[in-house]
């Protein structure tokens, strides 16, 4: 599998909401770098992290519009979207769509680094509104 194919398989696993499939595609020392620069390390921690995120945003999806690769580094450009769960309901006012980019480092056909570039402001506003409700 090429680095681009590995990155696309990771996106497919995200879009299926399957944290176990995501974990299968991660290196043991996998690093998730969030948009604020914080790093979350380890396959099992990230399996749990994705499971938690999918419970908060059950319909989370990534749409890749452009892909660039050089060696084992892949850059994906597109949009991320989802709806924050509010008391078991996916309400239209809790839906968001944001432009996003991802830097993916692949080692031995597994994702070693998944780095997110996004402006989290729209998501923060919605989650704060839900918390205040």
C-alpha positions in Angstrom: 0.0 0.0 0.0 1.4 3.5 -0.8 1.5 6.3 1.7 -1.5 7.9 0.0 -3.5 4.7 0.1 -2.7 4.3 3.8 -3.9 7.9 4.5 -7.1 7.3 2.5 -7.7 4.1 4.4 -7.4 6.1 7.6 -9.9 8.6 6.3 -12.3 5.8 5.4 -12.0 4.4 8.9 -12.8 7.8 10.3 -15.8 8.2 8.0 -17.1 4.8 9.1 -16.8 5.9 12.8 -14.8 2.8 13.6 -12.1 3.4 16.3 -11.0 -0.3 16.1 -10.2 0.0 12.4 -8.4 3.3 13.1 -6.3 1.6 15.7 -5.4 -1.2 13.2 -4.0 1.5 10.9 -1.9 3.2 13.6 1.6 2.5 14.6 2.0 1.6 18.3 3.6 5.0 19.0 1.0 6.8 16.9 0.9 10.6 17.5 -2.3 12.7 17.1 -1.4 16.4 16.9 -4.5 18.6 17.5 -5.0 22.0 15.9 -3.7 23.7 19.1 -0.5 21.8 18.8 -1.2 19.4 21.7 0.0 15.8 21.1 -1.8 12.7 22.1 0.4 9.6 21.9 -0.2 5.9 21.7 -2.4 3.6 19.7 -4.6 2.6 22.7 -5.0 6.2 23.9 -6.1 7.3 20.5 -8.5 4.4 20.0 -10.2 5.6 23.2 -9.9 9.2 22.0 -11.6 8.4 18.7 -14.3 6.4 20.5 -15.0 9.4 22.7 -15.0 11.8 19.8 -17.4 9.6 17.8 -19.8 9.6 20.8 -19.7 13.4 20.9 -19.9 13.8 17.1 -21.5 10.6 15.7 -21.8 11.8 12.1 -18.2 13.2 11.9 -16.9 13.0 8.3 -13.9 14.2 6.3 -14.2 15.1 2.7 -10.8 15.1 0.9 -10.6 17.4 -2.1 -6.9 17.4 -2.8 -4.0 15.1 -1.9 -0.3 15.8 -2.1 2.4 13.2 -1.2 6.2 13.2 -1.0 7.8 10.0 0.2 6.0 8.9 3.4 4.3 12.3 4.1 0.8 12.9 2.7 -1.1 16.2 3.0 -4.9 16.1 2.6 -7.0 19.2 2.0 -10.7 19.4 2.4 -13.4 19.9 4.9 -14.5 18.3 8.2 -18.0 18.3 9.3 -20.2 16.8 12.0 -23.0 17.5 14.5 -22.5 17.6 18.2 -24.7 15.2 20.1 -27.1 17.1 22.5 -29.0 14.8 24.9 -29.0 12.0 22.3 -30.2 14.3 19.4 -28.3 15.6 16.4 -29.9 19.0 16.0 -29.3 21.1 12.8 -28.1 24.0 14.9 -25.3 21.9 16.3 -23.9 21.0 12.8 -20.7 22.5 11.6 -18.5 22.4 8.5 -14.9 23.7 8.5 -12.1 23.8 6.0 -9.3 21.6 7.2 -6.0 20.0 6.3 -4.2 17.0 7.6 -0.5 16.0 7.6 -0.1 12.3 7.7 3.2 10.5 8.3 3.2 6.9 7.2 5.6 4.2 8.5 5.4 0.6 7.2 1.9 1.2 5.8 0.6 2.5 9.2 -0.2 6.0 10.3 2.6 7.3 12.6 1.4 10.9 12.8 -2.0 12.4 12.1 -1.8 16.2 12.4 -4.9 18.4 12.1 -4.9 22.0 10.9 -8.3 23.6 11.4 -9.9 26.7 13.0 -11.8 25.2 15.9 -13.8 28.4 16.6 -17.1 27.2 15.0 -17.0 23.9 17.0 -16.0 25.7 20.2 -19.0 28.1 20.0 -21.4 25.2 19.5 -20.0 23.1 22.3 -20.0 26.1 24.7 -23.7 26.8 23.8 -24.6 23.2 24.4 -22.8 23.2 27.8 -24.7 26.4 28.8 -28.1 24.9 27.9 
